[in-house]
């Protein structure tokens, strides 16, 4: 079957930096899937007695029948003192699990298009996004191979339960184009996306998903309205809202003081100061945050990270994640040290929670609704 690959420019350029990675994907992950056939393969492979012993004691079966690795002090037990994988060293890359072989690459299939994505949880990916102006340029090409077993496919059942997903590719392209446009700020692009998705979502929720293509066609010229763009560019950040929402939710997963508040201070008054210092570090690379937002758009599979929520609720979640990145840009700005390296590490860490776990969306949306900040106007003050 002929299919089209859709990926960012850096997808084919990515190379793992291995043991030199400052935030290894083999540490502090918690739950790495292994399939039974993958475990049997390494059990039957020649290796040292030490590795054989590790293999026999390091896997736990999960309720879904698959297996996971038991971490030791937050590290994969197969990671040696140099941060190299013992399985790969003794058995070769081909004997790693599918998850370990493919990370940070993932893909989603929909209507003849395979969207190939790179995870924001990988420091190597972030480094490319921050240092290549064209890193997030969209590339399309023909694909002539079968999908791998871990692909996420949109089935005909999905279209019955969520008919708007039939137009996933069209909605994604609309959002990508709006955020990619550098004639205005990336943050304004994110807000324009919210206005678009809100309208599209209304049609889907009213049982008119089949009208989405004509809605997209009608929306496009509205999104280029000069007066609207100028108004959005003038929106000022709501520091109190950012602080109340982002820090409250993030603190449920991460000990913020222990990680990044080196002077044990936090608060609204620090945000502007940190944002200014962060901007100084990235002077000449203003494209970095836009690239990050575009990669995030693919990473959490917009426009539908979770099929349990509407298109607009999913987009609110996307804006929250982007706002969390902006929040930590400010935090690393006033925390001292190497701002860029600290920012990459914290983005990689929080992305593990927000880009790889659908369970987090319920908690985030509940908090956003509690604070009454899901309208495009509030999203604007949150992302700015």
Secondary structure, 3 states (H helix, E strand, C coil): CCEEEEEEHHHCCCCCCHHHCCCCCCECCCCCEECHHHHHHHHCCCCCHHHHHHHHHCEEECCCCCEEECCECCECCCECCCCCEHHHHHHCHHHCCHHHHHCCEEEEEECCEEEEEECCCCHHHHHHHHHCCCCCCEEEEEECCCCCCCCEECCHHHHHHCHHHHHHHHHHHHHHHHHHCCCCCHHHHHHHHHHHHHHHHHHHHCCCHHHHHHHHHHHHHHHCCHHHHHHHHCCCCCHHHHHHHHHHHHCCCCCHHHHHCCCCCCCHHHHHHHHHHHHHHCCCCCHHHHHHHHHHHHHCCCCCCCCCCCHHHHHHHHHHHHHHHHHHHHHHHHHCCCHHHHHHHHHHHHHHHHCCCCHHHHHHHHHHHHCCCCCHHHHHHHHC
